[in-house]
Amino acid sequence: MNEFKKLSLEELCDRLCENKKTLIIYHVRSDADAVGSAFALRELFRLMNIPAVCVCSDEVPERLKFLSEDAQGSVVVEDGMSLGHERVVSVDSASPSQLGDMFVRLHRDVDLMIDHHGTGIVYADNYIDPTASATGEIIYTIAKKLLADGRIPFITPRVVNCVYAAISSDTGGFRYANVTPATHRMAAELIEAGADSVDINHRLFESKTLKQMSAEGEAARRLKLHADGRIASVTIPYSSRVALGLNDESMETVIDIPRSIGGVEVAFSVRQSEEKPFFRVSMRSSSDIDVSAICKSFGGGGHVRASGCSLEAPSIEEAEEIIVKAILAKMK
């Protein structure tokens, strides 16, 4: 069994400064923390004249392309294409399963893992800080260390905008329990450095496609309450996905429907992306119930109050029932 090294910030920066052609990989169904962290790190490599590209099993979601535009086109590497890398660095990916088929294509060989999730499966030498609200916080700490050590000449607007988007996204616009005083101080520092907080927050939280609105409407129609209203769930079966023309990106916000109900302690969504008995679960907690522990029991993970997993079940209704039972087992 591999024993991976837990790195200090100084050790991490020393490793990052090695002049090696680098792949930056991040999780499938990517959010702004994953994309923002990856492209901020790519920019830091550029400032050090180290070749680097971002890769993922999924394309950058349309609503997040403002973070990658003018830096790189597609992040998807077609089958048979040579990667030509000397090093792989993962960001915001707590377990190998989150990396999708790219992890297999890379022969499960990742050199460095930079993450902020408290639970998961370590798969490389790593710098993991669960006190950080987002992986973006870690990337900006790296940027400031590289600047202080004279390894980069300055911190560019791309870095501050990508990091601000990463932090704002993973904190729900600074509303979630993972926000600390340090998070607010860093956000203020980023704004002072030129981050366009107004435009970024509009893109992240106020701008939705018609498909997203359709998905949320379907979620509201299929909303269920359990345990006297302490648990709320929504299901999006494959039939709804086809009928409404939904894709994974348009279903990202359906979890907001059950979690917005007053009195709900744990909310979750179950989505079926293909015509197979395989379901993706997103889970949120507004109490002291650790949903990361629940998701970990299904091979997933994440944060105490925001986690995800996947499972197989004969039907989406049975998948929903399995999750309800798992949550009830954790409730007092």
LOMI-357225 format. One record per residue (C-alpha): x, y, z; residue in one letter. Coordinates in steps of 0.1 Angstrom, whole numbers, padded with zeros to 4 digits, always signed. Example, Ala and Ser with C-alpha at 12.3 -4.5 7.8 and 13.67 -1.06 7.14 Angstrom:
2
+0123-0045+0078A +0137-0011+0071S 
***
This chain:
332
+0000+0000+0000M +0013+0034-0009N +0022+0058+0018E +0018+0094+0006F +0036+0123+0022K +0017+0152+0039K +0035+0183+0027L +0041+0216+0044S +0034+0248+0024L +0071+0253+0019E +0076+0217+0006E +0046+0220-0017L +0059+0253-0032C +0093+0237-0037D +0077+0208-0055R +0055+0231-0077L +0086+0251-0087C +0103+0221-0103E +0104+0228-0140N +0083+0199-0153K +0056+0198-0180K +0025+0197-0159T -0011+0184-0161L -0035+0201-0137I -0065+0178-0132I -0097+0184-0113Y -0130+0166-0106H -0158+0158-0130V -0191+0178-0129R -0167+0207-0120S -0177+0237-0100D -0161+0272-0097A -0137+0260-0070D -0123+0233-0092A -0121+0253-0124V -0110+0285-0106G -0083+0267-0086S -0070+0248-0117A -0068+0279-0139F -0053+0301-0111A -0026+0274-0106L -0020+0272-0144R -0014+0310-0143E +0011+0306-0115L +0030+0280-0136F +0029+0304-0165R +0044+0331-0144L +0073+0307-0135M +0077+0297-0172N +0066+0261-0165I +0044+0246-0192P +0010+0235-0178A -0024+0226-0191V -0057+0219-0173C -0074+0186-0180V -0107+0171-0169C -0130+0143-0180S -0158+0169-0185D -0157+0202-0204E -0157+0234-0185V -0194+0243-0178P -0207+0271-0200E -0214+0293-0171R -0178+0290-0158L -0160+0295-0191K -0153+0331-0181F -0126+0315-0158L -0109+0297-0186S -0114+0319-0217E -0083+0333-0233D -0062+0309-0213A -0071+0275-0228Q -0097+0260-0251G -0110+0225-0244S -0099+0207-0212V -0111+0173-0225V -0083+0151-0239V -0096+0128-0266E -0088+0091-0265D -0055+0083-0281G -0041+0118-0277M -0006+0119-0261S -0006+0138-0228L +0031+0144-0229G +0034+0154-0193H +0061+0149-0167E +0039+0157-0136R +0003+0156-0126V -0012+0179-0100V -0048+0175-0088S -0069+0203-0073V -0101+0202-0053D -0105+0164-0057S -0109+0144-0025A -0109+0109-0040S -0098+0091-0072P -0134+0085-0082S -0140+0122-0086Q -0114+0124-0113L -0134+0102-0136G -0118+0082-0164D -0088+0106-0165M -0074+0089-0133F -0074+0056-0152V -0058+0071-0183R -0031+0085-0161L -0025+0050-0147H -0035+0062-0113R -0003+0082-0111D -0008+0117-0096V +0022+0134-0081D +0006+0161-0060L -0028+0166-0044M -0040+0200-0033I -0074+0200-0016D -0095+0213+0013H -0120+0184+0019H -0120+0169+0053G -0129+0134+0041T -0119+0114+0011G -0092+0090-0001I -0056+0103-0003V -0040+0092-0036Y -0008+0113-0038A +0017+0134-0018D -0006+0161-0006N -0013+0194+0009Y -0048+0193+0024I -0062+0220+0046D -0098+0213+0058P -0099+0248+0075T -0098+0265+0041A -0133+0274+0028S -0122+0264-0007A -0092+0250-0025T -0090+0285-0040G -0079+0298-0006E -0050+0274-0007I -0040+0284-0042I -0039+0321-0032Y -0018+0312-0002T +0006+0295-0026I +0006+0325-0048A +0015+0348-0020K +0043+0325-0009K +0057+0323-0044L +0056+0361-0046L +0073+0366-0012A +0100+0341-0022D +0106+0359-0055G +0095+0330-0076R +0068+0349-0095I +0071+0387-0103P +0035+0396-0094F +0000+0381-0090I -0021+0387-0121T -0058+0396-0125P -0065+0361-0137R -0053+0346-0104V -0073+0370-0082V -0105+0366-0103N -0102+0328-0104C -0095+0325-0067V -0123+0349-0058Y -0148+0329-0079A -0136+0297-0062A -0141+0310-0027I -0174+0327-0034S -0188+0296-0051S -0178+0271-0024D -0191+0294+0004T -0224+0300-0013G -0217+0337-0016G -0201+0337+0019F -0233+0322+0035R -0221+0287+0045Y -0206+0274+0077A -0172+0270+0061N -0167+0307+0061V -0141+0320+0086T -0128+0354+0094P -0097+0344+0073A -0121+0338+0044T -0135+0374+0046H -0100+0388+0049R -0088+0370+0019M -0119+0380-0001A -0113+0417+0008A -0076+0413-0002E -0087+0399-0036L -0111+0427-0042I -0084+0452-0033E -0062+0434-0058A -0088+0439-0085G -0112+0409-0084A -0145+0419-0101D -0167+0406-0072S -0199+0421-0087V -0196+0404-0121D -0184+0372-0106I -0212+0369-0080N -0238+0377-0107H -0225+0350-0129R -0223+0324-0101L -0256+0331-0083F -0280+0353-0103E -0276+0342-0139S -0294+0309-0147K -0304+0292-0180T -0339+0282-0188L -0328+0246-0185K -0317+0253-0149Q -0351+0268-0142M -0368+0238-0157S -0347+0215-0135A -0355+0234-0104E -0392+0234-0113G -0391+0196-0117E -0373+0193-0084A -0400+0214-0066A -0427+0192-0082R -0409+0161-0069R -0400+0174-0035L -0406+0151-0005K -0404+0155+0033L -0394+0128+0056H -0390+0124+0094A -0416+0151+0102D -0399+0176+0079G -0363+0171+0092R -0352+0156+0059I -0361+0169+0025A -0354+0152-0009S -0358+0156-0046V -0353+0131-0073T -0346+0137-0110I -0351+0104-0129P -0337+0098-0163Y -0372+0102-0178S -0374+0138-0165S -0339+0145-0178R -0350+0133-0213V -0384+0150-0213A -0370+0184-0202L -0337+0181-0222G -0316+0185-0191L -0279+0179-0188N -0256+0176-0157D -0249+0213-0157E -0285+0223-0157S -0292+0200-0127M -0265+0215-0105E -0288+0237-0085T -0317+0213-0078V -0302+0207-0043I -0311+0243-0035D -0349+0234-0036I -0350+0210-0006P -0323+0228+0014R -0344+0260+0013S -0373+0245+0032I -0376+0258+0068G -0370+0233+0095G -0350+0209+0072V -0319+0196+0088E -0306+0175+0059V -0315+0179+0023A -0304+0157-0006F -0310+0153-0043S -0308+0121-0063V -0301+0124-0100R -0301+0098-0127Q -0279+0109-0156S -0283+0078-0178E -0306+0049-0184E -0288+0027-0158K -0296+0020-0122P -0269+0044-0111F -0276+0076-0092F -0256+0106-0080R -0264+0121-0047V -0258+0156-0033S -0263+0162+0004M -0265+0193+0026R -0268+0197+0063S -0280+0227+0083S -0275+0210+0116S -0247+0191+0134D -0253+0160+0113I -0221+0151+0094D -0232+0144+0059V -0196+0137+0048S -0197+0106+0071A -0229+0094+0054I -0215+0099+0019C -0182+0083+0028K -0202+0051+0037S -0212+0050+0000F -0177+0057-0013G -0181+0095-0015G -0171+0123+0007G -0167+0161+0010G -0175+0184+0038H -0193+0181+0071V -0222+0201+0057R -0219+0195+0020A -0210+0162+0004S -0218+0138-0024G -0217+0102-0034C -0230+0077-0060S -0249+0045-0056L -0266+0017-0075E -0302+0007-0068A -0331-0009-0086P -0349+0024-0090S -0345+0061-0081I -0372+0057-0054E -0353+0029-0038E -0321+0050-0040A -0340+0078-0022E -0351+0054+0005E -0316+0041+0010I -0303+0076+0016I -0332+0085+0039V -0324+0054+0061K -0287+0063+0062A -0295+0098+0074I -0320+0086+0100L -0293+0063+0114A -0272+0094+0121K -0301+0115+0136M -0306+0117+0173K 
***
